Amino acid sequence: MSEQTHRERISVDHPATARVNQPGREEGVVRAAAQPVEHERPEDWGWHGETGKWGRVGGVIATLFMLAYLIGNHEGRIEDIWVVAIAALMVLVLVLDWRRRRNAWRAK
């Protein structure tokens, strides 16, 4: 749908809808009997920002699988450099996460 067609469609007011101003957002269209959504927290949808213990275990397993790619029948060593670099990056992320959780109680 072109931008012009889209603008024409939203410019027509449907009798069962109302336009509302939302702070910090563009104008919203809601049904006449409904309230506009002001803010939804990620926790309302089940996301709490961390994967927990199983996410960290998965990170370690994924790192081991990356290092397992070093075993193979390839002759060039460029692949090995990339595999080791990606695995090192994964280890760095795991170490930074471990350090962040360890020092989380301290004031910043």
Secondary structure, DSSP 8 states (H G I E B T S, - for coil): --HHHHHHHHHS--TTEEEE--TTS--EEEETT--------GGGGT--S--HHHHHHHHHHHHHHHHHTTSSS---SHHHHHHHHHHHHHHHHHHHHHHHHHTTTS--
